[in-house]
Amino acid sequence: MILRRTSKKPGRLILRIAAPALCLAAAIPAPGQQAAAVGVQFAFNTNTINARFPRVPKSTVESAVAQALAQVCTAQLRPWRCSPSPGMPGFQFELFEDKGEYFVRMTLAHARGRPDLTDSWKERLYSLEDLSAGVLPMNDSWVSPIRVLVQNMLKGSSDMGRSVLASLSEVVPLGTDVAMIPSDQSPRPSAVLPLAWNDYKEFAMWRYRLVYQGDAGEITLHAGGAGRNAPFKPGAEVFQGILVVDETYQLGSLGAEPIGAHLQDLGGLVPVAFYVEGFMSPGDMSIAH
């Protein structure tokens, strides 16, 4: 169940959904070569279950659930990476009771200014019928059913999974640094994203939104993945990142224009962040808004 979208104004994003990937326990790139972390928190937001923790403190179980959900989010929402920590943007999960049934709500905390963004989703964990069968967990037995529920909520093939990915694309950057390739080293305006090639090469054909600060204001370059790696940063090969080719130039909220008309405007741009603009998965399932 998708809870909240305060505006029905269609977005401009074309999405192809990412397949589930490696879990958090798998090897990850060195710092500076991976996507920025998205915080994950969890809380039992009801007093009706306080008696269900006779052996393990409720706060300890909340921490264990947050750890498990960070692993789920990292696996299901690649290339984003999640960690059990507070922060914004970040995911806030809570278990709450409504009319005798128990639900898990997932909220994406983000900066204000996006009233049209869907940022809250929920799913039922236990129905009245379930509870009549005496299934309500005790102590740390809560971790597994909540983890499984959220795994199903975030499946890329589901409407809810696609909705979460679309919202992440809009407000959660993958990183804050971009290496522009000098014009004398590339026939087309290009850049390298600081995502280690060996760990992120499956995303090398995706589309990205590169945000810079320039003398004229905020500049967004819309770029397509070239499908290959390149040194990050050019001239100082620290590691191999993902090469993208700039296609359009956008000043503030004005319409995007061909990059060729703004080659003289690319000098002196300072990277702010880069975001995903398109996804791909088995079957090439896509959504156009």
N, C-alpha and C positions, 0 to 999 in steps of 0.2 A: 504494500500500500504506500503510495507516494502522497505525502501529507500537504506540502505547502508550496504553492507557486503564486505569488501575489499579482502576477500579470500574465496574460496569455499572448503577449507580443512574441512573434516568432523570432528565434535567434538566427544567427548567420552561420552557425557551425555545421560542417559536414563531418559526421562521425562514422568510423568503422570500429567495431568493438574489439578490444584486445582479449586474447585468450588468457586463461589462468596460467601463471608462470611459476617460477621457483619460489619456495617459501623463504621466510626470513632467515631460517637456519642455514640456508645455502650460503656459499661464499659470496661476499659483496665486495665491490671495488674499494680502493683506498679512499680516504677522505678527499673531497675535491673532484672525484671522478664518478660520483653517483648523484642521483636526484636528491633534492632537498627533502628532509624528513617532514612528514605531516604528523602532528601529535594525535594521540588517541587516549581518551579518558573514558572511564565507566563508573556508574554509580547505581546502587539500588535506591530508587526514588519512591519508596513506599515503606511504611512502617508495619504493614501487614505480614511481613516475612521475618521480622526481627527474631522470632523464636526459632528460626530455622538454622541458627548458627551457634549451637551449644558447645561445639569443640573448636571451631575456627572463627576468629573475629571477622565480622562482616567486612571491615576495611581490608583485611588480608585477602579475602575472596575477591573484592573489587579490584585489587591490584592484579591478581591472577587472571581475572577476566580481561582486563585492559591489555595485559601481555599477550593473551591468546588472540584478542581481536586485532592487535597490531600486526601479528603474524598473518591473520586472515586478510587484512586489508592490503598488506604488501604483496601477498600472493595473487589476490583477485584484481587489484587495481594498478598493476604495473603499467607504465614505468614509475608511478609514484611509489614512494617508500614511506612506511609508517613506523612510528616508535611510540611506546607507552609513556607519553609525557604530555603536559599541558602545552597550550600554544594556540596561536591563530595565524593563519588558517589551521584548523584541526577538526577532528571528529569527536563529538561528545555523545557517548552511548549511555542510555539509561534504561533500567527496567522499571515499569510502572504498572499500577493496577487500575483497571477501569471496569466497573460493573461486575466485579468478581473475577475478571479474566486478567491475564498478565501479558504485557506487550514489551517489545524492545523498540525503543526509538533511537534513530541515528540522526544527529544534527551536524551539519557542516558549519562551523563557526568561521566567519569571514568578515572582512572589512565592510562597513556600511557603504551604501551607494548602488547596490544591485537589487532593487526590490522585485525584479522580474525573475530572480534566480530561485529555482527549486533547491531548498537547502534542508529539508526535513523529510524523513521517511520512517515508516514504522511497520512492524509485522507482529502478529500474535504468536506468543510463545506457548501459552497454555490456555485452552478453552475451559468453559465450565465442565464439559464432559471429561476433559483430561483430569481436572482437579477432583472430580467425583471418583476417579479411579486411583486417587492418592499418589500422583506422580510428582508432586512438588518436591524439589530436591532439598537436601540438607547439606550444610557446611560447604565444602569446596566442590560438591557434586553439581553445583550450578554452572561451572565453567564449560563443560562439554555441551550441554543443550544450547547454551547461548552462542557458543562458537559455531555449532552446526547451523543454527538459524541464520546467523549473519553470513555464513558462507553461501547459503541459498539466496539470501537477499541480494548479494553482490555478484551473482553469476552474470557474466557478460551477455548471455543470451536472454536475460530477463529484462522487462521494461524498467524495473527498479535499478538493475545494474547499469543499464544504459543511461538512466537519468543521473545516477551518481557520477559516472564518468564525464557526462556533459557538464555538470556543475564544477567538477574538479578542473576541467579544461578552461573554464571561464575565470576562476578566481585563485587557483592554486598553482603557482609557478613550479617548474621542475628545477629551476636554478636561477641565479642572479648574475652569472658571468657569461659572456659570449666573446669569442675571439674573431674579430673581423679579419678577413684575409686581404692584405694590401692589393690594390688594383693592379700592380705590376707583377703579381704572383698568380692571378686568376683572370681568365677572359671574361668572367661574369661576376657581379657582386656576390660574394659568398662569405660564409662564416662557419666556425666550428663550435659545436656545443660540447661542454665538458662532461660528457657521458661516456665512460670507458667503453671502447668499441667491443671488447670481448664479452661484456655483460649487457650491452644495450643494442647490439647490432640488429636485433629483430625490429627495432624502431627506426631504422635508417631510411625508410621510405615514407615515413609519416610527414605530416605538415606541422609547421611550428609558427608561432607568433613571437617575434623578437621585439622587445620594448626597450627603447633607448631614451635618454634625455639629450636634447640638442639645444642650440641657441634659439630655435624657433618654438621650442616646447617639447611635448612628448611625441616621439616618433615611433611608429610601429612598422616593422618590416615583416611582411608575410612571406614565408620561405617554405620550400619543399625539400625534403630529404633527397640527397643525391644517390643514396644507396651504397655509399662507401665511406671509409674512414679518412681522416686527415689529422696531422699533428695539432695538438692544442698545447700551447699557442704556436702559430706558425713562426718558424725561425728559432723556436726553443722547444724541441720535441720532448715534452715531459711525458705525455701519453697520447694514445690515439683516440680521438673523439669522433663525433658524428658530423659529417660535412652536410651543410644545407646551402641551397642557392636562393638568394633573395629574388622575389618576383614582383612584389608591389610595395609601394611606399605610402604611408598614411600619416598625416599630421593631425594630432588630436583625434577628434571624432569625425573629421572630414572623410570623404570617400577615398578609397585606396586608388592609387595611380600607378601606371607601369614604372618599374624601378629605373628604366633607362632614361626617364625624364628627370631623374633626381640624382644622377651620379655625383653632381657637384655638391649635393647636400649631405653626403654620407660621411664626410670628414669631421672629426671631432665629436662624434656621437659617443655617449657614455652608456654602457649597458646597465639596465635596471633589472630586467628579468626576462625569462623566456617560458612560453606556455605551449601546450599541445593544441593543435587545431584539427587533427584528424586521426582516426584509428583504423586498424585493419585486423581481421581475425580469420580463422578458417571459415570458408564459405563466403568471405568478403561481404559480411552482413553490414549494411550501411543505413544511416538515418540522415535525411536532409531536413533541416528546420527551415 
